[in-house]
Amino acid sequence: MSSLTLIGAHRAVSALLETRPKSWSVVRFKGLFDRLNQRNNELSHEMLSLRSTGEVVARAEMGGRQEPDEASLPKYLIAEIDDLIVNPMWLIGGGIGVSRRAGAVSPDYRVFRSRGVLLPRFIHYLLRSQPYLDQYVLYTRAQTTFDRRVQQPDLDNLPMPVPPLEEQRAIANYLDRETVRIDMLIEEQQRLIEMLGERRAAMVDAALAPLSSWTRTALKHMLSGIDQGVSPQAEAGLADEPGTWGVLKAGCVNRGVFRQEEHKRLPNDFGFDPAIGVEVGDVIVSRANGSPDLVGSAAIVEHLDYRLILSDKLFRLRPKHLVDPKFLAWGLNSGRYRVQVRRAISGAEGLANNLPLSKLRAFEMHYPSLTEQRRIAAYLDGQTVKIDTLIAETWRFIEISKERRTALIAAAVTGQIDVREVV
């Protein structure tokens, strides 16, 4: 093993390989695979794409993807069942997997075929295990689009464990069984969260159903102003050191809950207008998100342990004195509001995942007297806290399950556990 560590930086996997079972050998990637370069010249193969989950699917299933230039189609690489597909630009995000279908993949990908020493299912689990995902990060120069590409010489020199074939088969069978079991548990918990979310939404909508005595108006008439933040070059990590500031991420108010940990640390020399500093009681709305379902998410800032500013992907709504901030936040989590958000983002051509400020200001809202607003907000605070607690506990269970799944795969493919004793 010592000779292998002389080529490249293999810190993420070398320690695990040192403790592998004695019957396992270690071989570099280039000694286990042949790189294929057969092109789709006849245009006879189905167009495929690689998900970050490692699944190779028909390109048509991806949805919303820009169609490739017709001139590039003959350059697409042919892949057969059990070939290894690698997206070197997104290896750090899981762009690697063994294909279960034949077709043609992007010429920006790489296609490899095992020489038979490693079984396809074992390869899939191994090269998608957390130690190897961590290793791909070490091979990148930076996280920019081009600097995150994993170069072929690094991949060629990647050390890989090679158990006996029967043990590989036992490991793959064990992981197939155990991951399906964990995935089913996670799906059950996700269904529970959906059910609890539906119950919560029904409760909110019932409490906010407008009466004839309520005022009907555009959102802009309930506000004294709207603030928007900036888009600085932030750093990884939290602003948890004295004197540091952080900038909130777009997802800090997802699903109507303010999460102050959803931020990035600002450089110490970054200057900004103090007016965009976040304070307790602020009503924050997400104007942009990768998921249309999360665009327009809104929440009130209940508590702050960090010094934070708004990002350019967030709005802060400043309600007038006759509008209770908590009632406003609840109104921005109602079904009526979400319908308007969906219409607004679908109508913004070229900005499918953005909520235009002009549309937000024009949203129809309803509100009663200030006293009644406060009563309704207090009622919803009390009634939803139990549901929110259950949802939070369920999310924690899901995270623990995912961590167990990740740890189980890593331990099995590196020989830290002997699955033959449990198969």
Secondary structure, DSSP 8 states (H G I E B T S, - for coil): -TTGGGSS--HHHHHHHHTS-TT-EEEEGGGTEEEE--B-TT--S-BEEE-TTS-EEEHHHH-S-----GGGGGG-EEE-TT-EEE-TTSGGGT-EEE-SS-EEE-TTSEEEEE-SSS-HHHHHHHHTSHHHHHHHHHH-S-SSTTTT---HHHHHT-EEEE--HHHHHHHHHHHHHHHHHHHHHHHHHHHHHHHHHHHHHHHHHHHT---TTSEEEEGGGGEEEEEE-B----BSS---STT--EEE-GGGGGGG---TTSEEE--TT----GGGB--TT-EEEE-B-SSGGGTT-EEE----SS-EE-BTTEEEEEE-TTS-HHHHHHHTTSHHHHHHHHHHHHTSTT-TTB--HHHHHH-EEEE--HHHHHHHHHHHHHHHHHHHHHHHHHHHHHHHHHHHHHHHHHHHHTTSS-GGGT-
